[in-house]
Amino acid sequence: MLIEKITRPGTPHSHLEDAQGLLTGCLFVALAVCMFREVGLFTGGTTGLAFLIHYLAGYPLGAVLFVINLPFYVFGWLKLGRVFTLKTFTAVALLSIYVEVLPQWLGFSHLNPVFAAVMAGLLAGTGILILIRHGASLGGVTITAVYLQKSRGWRAGNVQMAVDFLILLAAFVVADPSKALLSLLGAAALNLVIGVNHRTDRYYGV
């Protein structure tokens, strides 16, 4: 998952536009998470960590996702600013709620794991792209990656992908190899969407 601050001038989003962006982006990611969970797959970032805890300990995924991000908000507030942190807090809270509510609204009588990996990856990438365009993220790993980019000059995307790789590597320990490989396929689809569509030399959208 990739996030970089777009510095090119453009017309800022209104509060209403930001609100619909957060609601829509989080809904797309939540649907992707539900598809991943339905077939026992993983993803990267703090969502991937939440999946690991959910699968190993059985705690509700939405609650775990919200709790593990809490320490990063103070750090983000101090290092990256109030607006980015508040938007990220809102996005994670929305995602946590959606993940628990969506199964009450829809179900899958049949979901092919390969299709789920690709489609969920594309959905998650699209949702994250929407959040990026509205100055938000989905929490801990991204906050850390953006800070390291600002303070050390490390590219946020590279840091994010390195952490995602380690999280997905853990999938081989707690899941069978076929599901771990499909999780990597989903991560590739996710990063493809963001890599192709999030180009600061082409797009505005702060």
C-alpha positions as a Python dict, from the first residue, in 0.01 Angstrom:
ca = {
    (1, 'M'): (0, 0, 0),
    (2, 'L'): (135, 340, -100),
    (3, 'I'): (74, 693, 17),
    (4, 'E'): (267, 1004, -71),
    (5, 'K'): (184, 1368, -9),
    (6, 'I'): (83, 1536, -333),
    (7, 'T'): (243, 1879, -334),
    (8, 'R'): (134, 2010, -673),
    (9, 'P'): (-114, 2298, -654),
    (10, 'G'): (-480, 2224, -701),
    (11, 'T'): (-823, 2308, -569),
    (12, 'P'): (-860, 2159, -219),
    (13, 'H'): (-1150, 1925, -151),
    (14, 'S'): (-1443, 2063, 44),
    (15, 'H'): (-1542, 1906, 376),
    (16, 'L'): (-1839, 1740, 203),
    (17, 'E'): (-1612, 1595, -66),
    (18, 'D'): (-1373, 1466, 200),
    (19, 'A'): (-1664, 1306, 387),
    (20, 'Q'): (-1789, 1119, 80),
    (21, 'G'): (-1432, 1019, -3),
    (22, 'L'): (-1378, 866, 340),
    (23, 'L'): (-1716, 693, 341),
    (24, 'T'): (-1672, 553, -10),
    (25, 'G'): (-1304, 460, 14),
    (26, 'C'): (-1351, 279, 345),
    (27, 'L'): (-1655, 95, 209),
    (28, 'F'): (-1454, -35, -86),
    (29, 'V'): (-1173, -151, 143),
    (30, 'A'): (-1421, -309, 386),
    (31, 'L'): (-1583, -509, 107),
    (32, 'A'): (-1236, -626, 4),
    (33, 'V'): (-1158, -726, 364),
    (34, 'C'): (-1481, -925, 384),
    (35, 'M'): (-1390, -1109, 64),
    (36, 'F'): (-1040, -1183, 195),
    (37, 'R'): (-1187, -1309, 523),
    (38, 'E'): (-1448, -1523, 347),
    (39, 'V'): (-1177, -1730, 176),
    (40, 'G'): (-919, -1711, 457),
    (41, 'L'): (-670, -1475, 291),
    (42, 'F'): (-454, -1191, 424),
    (43, 'T'): (-349, -845, 321),
    (44, 'G'): (-73, -604, 424),
    (45, 'G'): (-42, -311, 664),
    (46, 'T'): (-211, -294, 1001),
    (47, 'T'): (-510, -464, 840),
    (48, 'G'): (-281, -761, 777),
    (49, 'L'): (-171, -758, 1141),
    (50, 'A'): (-536, -750, 1244),
    (51, 'F'): (-600, -1051, 1019),
    (52, 'L'): (-318, -1244, 1189),
    (53, 'I'): (-459, -1174, 1536),
    (54, 'H'): (-813, -1247, 1417),
    (55, 'Y'): (-718, -1584, 1267),
    (56, 'L'): (-495, -1688, 1558),
    (57, 'A'): (-697, -1562, 1855),
    (58, 'G'): (-1048, -1535, 1714),
    (59, 'Y'): (-1103, -1173, 1822),
    (60, 'P'): (-1343, -963, 1610),
    (61, 'L'): (-1152, -827, 1313),
    (62, 'G'): (-1301, -477, 1326),
    (63, 'A'): (-1220, -431, 1695),
    (64, 'V'): (-864, -559, 1652),
    (65, 'L'): (-811, -329, 1355),
    (66, 'F'): (-921, -26, 1556),
    (67, 'V'): (-722, -108, 1871),
    (68, 'I'): (-386, -185, 1709),
    (69, 'N'): (-389, 154, 1537),
    (70, 'L'): (-441, 356, 1858),
    (71, 'P'): (-72, 407, 1947),
    (72, 'F'): (1, 546, 1602),
    (73, 'Y'): (-244, 835, 1630),
    (74, 'V'): (-45, 1018, 1896),
    (75, 'F'): (269, 971, 1689),
    (76, 'G'): (91, 1087, 1373),
    (77, 'W'): (-54, 1393, 1550),
    (78, 'L'): (291, 1501, 1670),
    (79, 'K'): (484, 1424, 1352),
    (80, 'L'): (243, 1453, 1058),
    (81, 'G'): (-18, 1702, 1170),
    (82, 'R'): (-369, 1723, 1305),
    (83, 'V'): (-566, 1705, 978),
    (84, 'F'): (-396, 1395, 840),
    (85, 'T'): (-424, 1217, 1176),
    (86, 'L'): (-792, 1303, 1227),
    (87, 'K'): (-880, 1187, 877),
    (88, 'T'): (-684, 866, 930),
    (89, 'F'): (-853, 805, 1266),
    (90, 'T'): (-1192, 854, 1100),
    (91, 'A'): (-1101, 622, 813),
    (92, 'V'): (-986, 342, 1045),
    (93, 'A'): (-1296, 382, 1264),
    (94, 'L'): (-1522, 364, 957),
    (95, 'L'): (-1338, 59, 825),
    (96, 'S'): (-1367, -115, 1164),
    (97, 'I'): (-1743, -53, 1170),
    (98, 'Y'): (-1797, -152, 808),
    (99, 'V'): (-1605, -478, 851),
    (100, 'E'): (-1841, -589, 1128),
    (101, 'V'): (-2162, -454, 972),
    (102, 'L'): (-2121, -567, 609),
    (103, 'P'): (-2165, -941, 685),
    (104, 'Q'): (-2515, -852, 809),
    (105, 'W'): (-2595, -697, 472),
    (106, 'L'): (-2441, -944, 230),
    (107, 'G'): (-2314, -1298, 209),
    (108, 'F'): (-2128, -1521, -36),
    (109, 'S'): (-2284, -1853, -130),
    (110, 'H'): (-1985, -1920, -355),
    (111, 'L'): (-1662, -1723, -383),
    (112, 'N'): (-1372, -1853, -586),
    (113, 'P'): (-1046, -1790, -391),
    (114, 'V'): (-848, -1677, -698),
    (115, 'F'): (-1121, -1435, -802),
    (116, 'A'): (-1151, -1315, -441),
    (117, 'A'): (-776, -1246, -421),
    (118, 'V'): (-772, -1041, -742),
    (119, 'M'): (-1107, -865, -701),
    (120, 'A'): (-1051, -783, -335),
    (121, 'G'): (-705, -652, -417),
    (122, 'L'): (-847, -427, -688),
    (123, 'L'): (-1124, -306, -458),
    (124, 'A'): (-885, -236, -172),
    (125, 'G'): (-645, -53, -403),
    (126, 'T'): (-928, 163, -537),
    (127, 'G'): (-1051, 240, -186),
    (128, 'I'): (-703, 330, -64),
    (129, 'L'): (-650, 548, -371),
    (130, 'I'): (-966, 740, -284),
    (131, 'L'): (-841, 788, 72),
    (132, 'I'): (-501, 908, -53),
    (133, 'R'): (-671, 1167, -273),
    (134, 'H'): (-852, 1295, 36),
    (135, 'G'): (-543, 1313, 257),
    (136, 'A'): (-614, 1006, 470),
    (137, 'S'): (-466, 661, 527),
    (138, 'L'): (-557, 336, 699),
    (139, 'G'): (-330, 371, 997),
    (140, 'G'): (-12, 258, 1161),
    (141, 'V'): (220, 127, 893),
    (142, 'T'): (135, 411, 656),
    (143, 'I'): (181, 674, 928),
    (144, 'T'): (525, 532, 1002),
    (145, 'A'): (614, 513, 632),
    (146, 'V'): (513, 874, 567),
    (147, 'Y'): (711, 992, 870),
    (148, 'L'): (1024, 805, 756),
    (149, 'Q'): (985, 961, 414),
    (150, 'K'): (967, 1309, 565),
    (151, 'S'): (1241, 1260, 825),
    (152, 'R'): (1484, 1017, 660),
    (153, 'G'): (1409, 1053, 292),
    (154, 'W'): (1300, 688, 263),
    (155, 'R'): (1029, 645, 2),
    (156, 'A'): (700, 575, 178),
    (157, 'G'): (597, 325, -86),
    (158, 'N'): (915, 120, -39),
    (159, 'V'): (879, 117, 340),
    (160, 'Q'): (515, 19, 309),
    (161, 'M'): (588, -266, 68),
    (162, 'A'): (872, -397, 286),
    (163, 'V'): (643, -416, 590),
    (164, 'D'): (364, -566, 382),
    (165, 'F'): (605, -833, 259),
    (166, 'L'): (697, -928, 616),
    (167, 'I'): (331, -945, 720),
    (168, 'L'): (239, -1157, 421),
    (169, 'L'): (541, -1376, 486),
    (170, 'A'): (386, -1454, 824),
    (171, 'A'): (85, -1587, 635),
    (172, 'F'): (295, -1888, 537),
    (173, 'V'): (324, -1971, 909),
    (174, 'V'): (-44, -1949, 1001),
    (175, 'A'): (-208, -2053, 672),
    (176, 'D'): (-155, -2318, 410),
    (177, 'P'): (82, -2223, 124),
    (178, 'S'): (-194, -2191, -135),
    (179, 'K'): (-376, -1925, 69),
    (180, 'A'): (-51, -1746, 143),
    (181, 'L'): (30, -1735, -229),
    (182, 'L'): (-319, -1610, -310),
    (183, 'S'): (-270, -1339, -47),
    (184, 'L'): (42, -1229, -235),
    (185, 'L'): (-166, -1222, -554),
    (186, 'G'): (-417, -997, -381),
    (187, 'A'): (-139, -767, -261),
    (188, 'A'): (-2, -748, -616),
    (189, 'A'): (-346, -648, -750),
    (190, 'L'): (-380, -385, -478),
    (191, 'N'): (-41, -229, -544),
    (192, 'L'): (-99, -241, -921),
    (193, 'V'): (-406, -19, -887),
    (194, 'I'): (-222, 232, -671),
    (195, 'G'): (100, 220, -871),
    (196, 'V'): (-75, 288, -1201),
    (197, 'N'): (-326, 545, -1077),
    (198, 'H'): (-136, 734, -806),
    (199, 'R'): (122, 934, -1000),
    (200, 'T'): (205, 1275, -854),
    (201, 'D'): (345, 1381, -1190),
    (202, 'R'): (7, 1322, -1353),
    (203, 'Y'): (-268, 1374, -1096),
    (204, 'Y'): (-393, 1636, -857),
    (205, 'G'): (-610, 1555, -559),
    (206, 'V'): (-510, 1694, -222),
}
